[in-house]
Amino acid sequence: MARVVILGAGVAGHTAALHLRRMLAKEHDIVVVAPNAKWNWIPSNIWVGVGRMTTEQVVFPLAPIYRRKGIEHHQALATTIFPEGTAEDRRPCVEVRSTAPGTEGETSRLHYDFLINATGPKLNFAATPGLGPDGHSLSVCTASHAAETAEVFEELVAALRRGERKTVVIGTGHGTCTCEGAAFEYTFNVEHELRARGVRDNAEIVYLTNEHELGDFGVGGMSFTQRGFTTSSKTWTESLFRERGVRAILGAHVQRVEPGVLHYEQLDGSEHTLAFDFAMLLPPFRGADLRAVGRDGADLTERLFAPNGMMRVDADYTPKPYDQWSAEDWPRTYQNPDFPTIFAPGIAFAPPHPISVPRTSPSGTVITPAPPRTGMPAGIQAKTVALTIRDLIGRGPDAPAHAASMARMGAACIASAGTGLTKGSAASMTMYPVVPDRQAYPATGRDRRGTSGEIGLAGHWMKALLHYLFIYKAKARPLWFLIPE
């Protein structure tokens, strides 16, 4: 009998758990450790943040799903990995601290044969003084954050209806943020909603981002070729900003957020202040606060984790100039090289380098988007890891690992630009591969046949359909596994 422990129940962790339970006999244990009692379809939080959905529409409890599927569930936070076991017990284990009501704070150790670190990101609001719901800006990173933001948004609308002029700032709250797409989505949902409510003329909307240019999205931008014409994601995105009257501030690192004003530095070294009435700024990510300890008590944290707290996997982390990085640097199996029974799909793995060109200001401030690794890539990686573990259990330790390199993986993204059955719109993008391969595709790093972009109502319908499809899949309804990652 094998025991697989999965840390985290987001896209990667939940996907891995469901596939492993489906693929392995009941004699094998699948254990999920997650600090939250509910699953959240995060892409729809932007709709909660403008009052178009409720939190109940984007979350559901995990426990009933896991009971039905025969998955052991612990509402707890993982704190320490013992990959060699302990002096008292040589079986590898992970220490967890309960977050469940009634047992909160209690610690226990869970033994494993295979461990999947799918903890995702820690929302590092502390990286920027004053950032976040506990500071002076808003967030849509969690369903509860988005609900709080929706309440403030209603206050904003009421003030605009009274004829007051307001400045709305949406974007990234640090120079190393990822997930620029979420800021993009929320920007245009706010703009769309203000127009729909007849108060758009009284609001200035500012998009503040660490991107060097619009359309970068942390993937270095894209080139779209349709009907013989080629355009860049920069030009494509700029057209939407012009059409909607949104002002963009590019290459920005927020230094601190004070009540009603934020301070930021730009790539040219200039420093500015920007007054606001409403600000939703995304935080940078770092890994979960996990440490690793050897059997003899030695600290093994650096063998498992990069300095940013994300897990080292089968990537090439050798420091190199940007022009010497290769698509082959990116991981394929998501196994830790020192402890191959430990895997890290999704945001939990440490990327070997940014996809966008790294840039710093004259003062040395890094202002470069981190690589996006959530959504579709996270789901594909999680299923790939599940397949590898299935084979290792069924065929033995010599079974070859399955591969899912982001340099050999395509991705589709639908960024909402406003909801509504007849008046909604979305920016639909595909790219192949996610990580550019300059050797295979010298012109742009990507296959133009698999890289495209379109803005329109059809995209909104697809975005809405995906909301319901992925919640159906996450609830493990009949034939859920036929819905692709």
N, C-alpha and C positions, 0 to 999 in steps of 0.2 A: 504493500500500500504506500502511495506517495502522498505528500501533503504540500500543497501550493498555497503560500500566503501572499496576498495582494494588498499592498499599501495604497489606499486611495480608491475612490469610487466615482471618479469623473469619467470623461469619455474613454480614456485609456484603461483605467482600472476596471470599470464596469464592463466594458467590451471584453476584456481578457477573461473576466470571471464567467460571464455568460457563455463564451465560446468554450472555455475549458470544461465547464459543467456539462455542456452538450457533447463534447468529444471524449470525455473520460468516463470510465465505469464508476458506479456509485461507491465502490470500495476506496476510491481516492478522494481525499478531502480538498475542497476548495474553500479558502478562508479569506474573507474581505475585512480589512481594518480601515475604517473611515471615521473621521471626527464628527462629521455631520450626519444627521439622521435622514436627510432627504437628498435626492438627486436633482440637479438643476440643469435644464437645457439652456446653457449660458448664451448662445446666440440670440435668443429671444428676449433677453433682459433689456435690450435697447427698446423694445416695445413696452415693457413694463415701465421703463423710465420716462415715457411720455404719456402714460395712462391708457395705452391701447390694449394692454393685457394686465391681468392680475398675477400676483405671485403664485396663486393656485394653478394657473395655467402653464407655468413653467417649471414647477417642482412636483415631486411625489415622494412618498416615504419608501425607503429602500427595504426595510425589514420584511414587509409582506412578499416582495419579489423574491428575496433570498430564501425565505421559508418555503415558498412554493417550489423553488428550483433545487432545494437541498444544498444551499450554500451557507456555510457558517459565517455569521456576521458579528463583528465587534464594533460598537460605536466607541472608538478610541483613537488616540493620536500616537503614532509610532514615534519613539524617541531615540532608541539605540539598536543598532544591528550588531549581533555577535556572529560574524560569518564563520568563525572557527569553533563555535560553541564556547563554553565557559570551563573553568577549571573543574567544576563539579559535574558538568554534563557536556559532553563533546558534540552534542547535536547542535547544528546552527539554529539560532533563534533570534527573535526580535522582541524587544521590550516595548510595551505599549502602556499608555496611561488613559484610563477610561474618561470619556466625556459624556457618558450617559447619566441622566438624572438618577440619583440614588446611589450611584457608585462612582461619582465624579472624583477623579484624582487617584483612584486605586490603580496600582500597577500590576502587570502580569507579563509572563514571557510565553511567546508562541513559537514552537519549534517548526521548522520547515525543511523540506527537501529542495524546494525551489522558491525563490522570492522574487516578486515583481514589484519594483518601486514605481508606482504610478501616482505619486503624491501630487503631481502637477506643480504649480507655482505657489510660492508664498507671495502675497500681495505686499510688496515692500514700500508701503506709504512712508515709512520712516526715512527713506532715502532722500526725501525732499521735505524740509521743515514746513509744517503747516498743511501738508498735502493730505487729502482724504476726508472721509466722514467724521473722523475724530479731530480734524483740523478745520480748514476753511474752504474746502472744495467738496464736490459731490462725486459719486461713483456709480457705475452700473455693473461692476464686476461680480456681484452676487445678487440674488433675487431680493434680499432685504435691502441692500444698498439701492437697487433700482427703485424699489417701492418708496424709500425715503426721498429719492431724487424726484419721483413723480409728484410727491406732495409739494416740494419746493417749486417744481415746474408749474403747478397750478397757481401758486402764489405769483409767479412771474407773469402768467397769462392774465391774472386779475389786475395786476399793476399796468400791464400794457393796455388793457381795456379801459383803464382810467385815463389813458392818454400819456402815461409816463414813458420816457425814453429809457431803454435798458440795453446794456451790453452783455452778450452771451458769449462765453469763451468755452470751447470744447477742444480737447486734444490730449496730448501726452504731458505728463507731469515730471518728466525727467529725460535726460539726454540719451539714456540707454533703453527706453521703453520698447516693448514689442506690441503686437496687436493694434497697429495703427488703423486696421480695418474697422475695429469696434468704435474707435473715435470718429472715423469717417461716417459710419452708419448712424451713430447717434446725432452727429451734426446735421445730417440731412433729414433725419426723422423729426428733429426739433424744428428745422426750417419748414418742413412740410406741414407739421402740426400747427405752427404759428400762422401759416398761410390759410390753412383750413379753418382756423378760428377767427380769421379776419384781423389779426393784430401784427402781421409780419412787418408792416411799414414802421412800426415803432421800435423794432429791435435791430441792433447791429449784431451780426453773428460772425465770430472770429474763430477760425480753425488754427490752433497752435500746435505745431508738430516738430518732432526731431528729424523728420525726413528732409533730405537735402533738396528734394523736389517732389511735387505732387505726383502721386501714382507710384511711388517707390514701394510702399507697403511692407518694407523690411525684406523684400526679395530682389532688390536692385532694379525694380521696374520691369516692364514687359514691352514687347513689340507685338502688335496685332496686325495680321494681314488678312484682309477680307476683300474678295472680288478684285484682286490684283492691286489693292492699295494697302500701304503699310503706314500705321500710325503708332505712336508710343503711348504707353499708359499715362505718361505725363500730359501729353496733349489731350488725350481722351478725358482725363480727370479734370484738367483745367477748364475744359468746356462746361462741365457740370457746375463748377464753382462760379464761373461767369454767369451761367444761366440762372442760378439760384441766388446770386448776389452775396456770396459768402467770401469774406476776406481771409486770406491765408498768411500766416507767419511761419516761415520755414527755417529749418536748421536751428531749432530753439531748445535750450535746456532750462527748465524752470529751477531757479535757485532756491526760492522760498515762496510760500503763499501766506499772505496776511489777510485779515478781514477786508474784503472788497478790492484787493490789489495783489497782483502777482509780479514777481521780479524774475527776469529771464536773461540769459546770455545767448547770443547767436554765434554762428560759426566764424564770423569775421571778428569776433572778440568784443563786439559792442554789447552794452548792457542796457536794459530797458525796464520800464514798469508798465503795467497794463491794468487799468481799473476795470472791474467787472461787477455785475449784479448777480450773475449766475455762472458758475464755473464747474464743468464736469471734466476732470483730468484723470487719465489712467495712470496707475503707478507702474514702476518697473517691477520685474519679477526676479526672484531668487529662489533657490531650492528650499525645500522644507528643512527645518532645523533638526536634521538627523546626524548622529555621530556613529562611528563604528569602533568597536573595541575587540581586541584579540583575546585569545584564551588566557594569555598571561597578564591581561590587563593593559597591554600596550594600546596606544591610540592608533587606529587604522583609518581614521577619517580621511586622510589625504589619499589613501589608496583607493577609496571608493568614490570620493567626491572632489570636484573642482572647487576652487576658492569661492565661487558663487553659490555653493551648496547643491549644485546639480550633479548627477551621478556620472562618473567616467564610464564610458562604454567602449566599443570596438572602433573608435575613431582615431585619427591621427592628430594628436594634440601638439605636435612639434611646432614651436613658434616659427612662422614664416612671413615674409612680406606678402601683401595681398595678391600680387601678381604671380606668386608661386603656389598659391593654394590650388587645390584640385578637387574635382568632384569625388575622387577616390578617397579624400580625407574623411568623408562622412560615414557614419556607422551603417552597418548592414543588419547585424543581428541584435544589437542593443544589449549585449552581454558585457558584464564587467570583466576585463582581461585577467584580473587577479583571482576573482571568485566567479567562475563561469556559471554557477547556478543562480546568480543574481542578474536580473534584467531591469532595464529602465526605458520603457517606451514613452512617447509624448513629451510634454514639457519637462519631465523629470530628468531627461538626459542632457548632459552638457554638450552643446554644439562645438565643433572644433574651431569655427570662425564665423563672423557675420557673413551674410549673403550680400548685403549692401556694402558699398565701398566704405571702409572705416574712415572717419573724419574726426578731427579734434580742433578746438578753437586755439588761438594763439596762447591762451593761458593753460592749455593742456586738458581742457574739459572734453571728454568723449561725448560726441553728439552723433550717434549712429544707431539706427534701429537694430535691435536684436532679432535673430531669425525667428519667424513664427513656426510653431511646431504643434499646434493644437488642431482641433476639428478633424477633418478628413485624414491628414497624415497620422495623427495620434491614434485614430481608430484602426488604420491599416497596420501600423506598427504593433499595436496591442494584439490584433488577430495573428500577426506573424509570430510574435513571441509565444502566443498560446499554441500555435502549430508546432513550434520548436519543442516546447515543454511536453506536448502530447507525444511527440516522437521519441524524446529522451526517456520518457516513462515507458513507452510501449516497445521501443527497439533497443534501448540501452544507451550508454554514454557516448558511443561512437556514431550515433545518428547525426547526420549533417543538419546544421541549423538552417532554418528558412531565412530569407533575406528580404528586406524592404528599405533599401537606401532611398533617401529623399532626392538623391541625384539620379535615381531610376524610377521615380514615382511622379505621377501626375496629380494634380489637385484641382478641384473646382471650388469656387467661392462665390457666394451670392451676398452682396452687401446691400442691405435695405437702404433705400433713399426716400422712404415714406410709405406707410401702410394704407390700405384701402382697396376694396375689391375692384373699383373702376378707376381710381385716381392714384393708386399706389405705384411705386416704381422701385427698381433695384438695379444695381450694377452687377452683372453676371460675368465672371471671369474664369477662364481655365488656363492652366499652365502645365507644360511638360518639358523638362522635369522641374520640380520645385527648386532644387539647387542647380544653377546653371552649369552646363558641361561645355566648356569652350572647345574641347577637342572634338566632341561629336557634332557640335553646332557652332562653328566658328563665328558666324555673323552676329548672333544675339545670345548664344549660350542655351537657347531653347528651340525646340522643334516648332516651327510656325504653324504646322498643321494641328498641333495640340494646344496652341496658345491663342486665346481669343478674348474679346470683350464686347459687351453689349449692354445698353441701358434702356430700360423700358418697363411697361406694365407686366409683360410675361415673366420677367425676372421676379417681380413681387409675388406672382402666383406660385412660382416654384419655391420661393423662400417660405411662403405660408404652408405649402404642401410638405416641405421638408420638416417644418416644425412638428406637424402631426405624425409624419412617418417616423421621425427619430424618437419621439416620445413613445410611440407604439413599439418600436424596436427596443428601447431601453426598458420598457415594462415587460419584455420577453413574451409578448403576445404570440398566438399561433403563427408559425412560419417566420418569426422575427428575423431569423438568420438569412433569409433571402434578400433582405434590404441591405444593399452594399454599405460598407463603412464610408 
